[in-house]
Amino acid sequence: GAGVSQSPRYKVTKRGQDVALRCDPISGHVSLYWYRQALGQGPEFLTYFNYEAQQDKSGLPNDRFSAERPEGSISTLTIQRTEQRDSAMYRCASSLDRAASYEQYFGPGTRLTVT
Amino acid sequence: AQSVTQLGSHVSVSEGALVLLRCNYSSSVPPYLFWYVQYPNQGLQLLLKYTSAATLVKGINGFEAEFKKSETSFHLTKPSAHMSDAAEYFCAVRLDTGGFKTIFGAGTRLFVKA
């Protein structure tokens, strides 16, 4: 079946603009995670959802970042008033359940460049 | 709080040689440990995971890792490197409590020489 998909794959935006990054998880997966990966670093946790409920948003850097998953499936990560330091690869992952033993399946990521 | 340290941001081996990628973790409770591989322009793919069932874990593509509680280590090995193993490898730790978040190491890029 289809894996985790993310769109757009690449996004170039000007400083100060808002961007919305989309994640479509594997069908039936309850848990959805967002990560940010800077060049040369490992993925850094941003937030996660169980069904439509945002369970943990402790990794969101500031209030310009927000995420939603209104129907418990597709999720959108929104960055308002983008800054150059927001440039990174944004990765989404989903899993059947939030328990640690369940594998997370990662999407290909969205490369965001803020000019 | 848990953390992960990967020793060596770059490792270079010859084709056919042993691959050893090091990972040490810090956790106040027994963790779940993972190794992921990332090929260029692709998402992360799970290689193997430790979930307390057995200390020696076998994964895909001939990789294996051994959980050593006394050394807080989870090093990744492969007896004989293949050119197709060239990629970036990430060690990660996760707890079943708290926030269920996964903490990744900074990654080790593996180069395989012909």
HADDOCK unambig.tbl for C-alpha pairs under 7 A between the chains (distance, minus, plus):
assign (segid A and resid 41 and name CA) (segid B and resid 106 and name CA) 4.53 0.50 0.50
assign (segid A and resid 41 and name CA) (segid B and resid 107 and name CA) 6.36 0.50 0.50
assign (segid A and resid 42 and name CA) (segid B and resid 90 and name CA) 6.82 0.50 0.50
assign (segid A and resid 42 and name CA) (segid B and resid 104 and name CA) 5.51 0.50 0.50
assign (segid A and resid 42 and name CA) (segid B and resid 105 and name CA) 5.54 0.50 0.50
assign (segid A and resid 42 and name CA) (segid B and resid 106 and name CA) 4.33 0.50 0.50
assign (segid A and resid 42 and name CA) (segid B and resid 107 and name CA) 5.70 0.50 0.50
assign (segid A and resid 43 and name CA) (segid B and resid 104 and name CA) 6.07 0.50 0.50
assign (segid A and resid 44 and name CA) (segid B and resid 104 and name CA) 6.92 0.50 0.50
assign (segid A and resid 45 and name CA) (segid B and resid 101 and name CA) 6.74 0.50 0.50
assign (segid A and resid 45 and name CA) (segid B and resid 102 and name CA) 6.83 0.50 0.50
assign (segid A and resid 56 and name CA) (segid B and resid 99 and name CA) 6.38 0.50 0.50
assign (segid A and resid 98 and name CA) (segid B and resid 100 and name CA) 6.65 0.50 0.50
assign (segid A and resid 99 and name CA) (segid B and resid 96 and name CA) 5.81 0.50 0.50
assign (segid A and resid 100 and name CA) (segid B and resid 32 and name CA) 6.53 0.50 0.50
assign (segid A and resid 100 and name CA) (segid B and resid 94 and name CA) 6.12 0.50 0.50
assign (segid A and resid 100 and name CA) (segid B and resid 95 and name CA) 6.15 0.50 0.50
assign (segid A and resid 100 and name CA) (segid B and resid 96 and name CA) 5.20 0.50 0.50
assign (segid A and resid 100 and name CA) (segid B and resid 100 and name CA) 6.61 0.50 0.50
assign (segid A and resid 101 and name CA) (segid B and resid 51 and name CA) 6.27 0.50 0.50
assign (segid A and resid 106 and name CA) (segid B and resid 43 and name CA) 5.50 0.50 0.50
assign (segid A and resid 106 and name CA) (segid B and resid 44 and name CA) 5.67 0.50 0.50
assign (segid A and resid 107 and name CA) (segid B and resid 43 and name CA) 5.32 0.50 0.50
assign (segid A and resid 108 and name CA) (segid B and resid 42 and name CA) 5.14 0.50 0.50
assign (segid A and resid 108 and name CA) (segid B and resid 43 and name CA) 4.22 0.50 0.50
assign (segid A and resid 109 and name CA) (segid B and resid 43 and name CA) 6.65 0.50 0.50
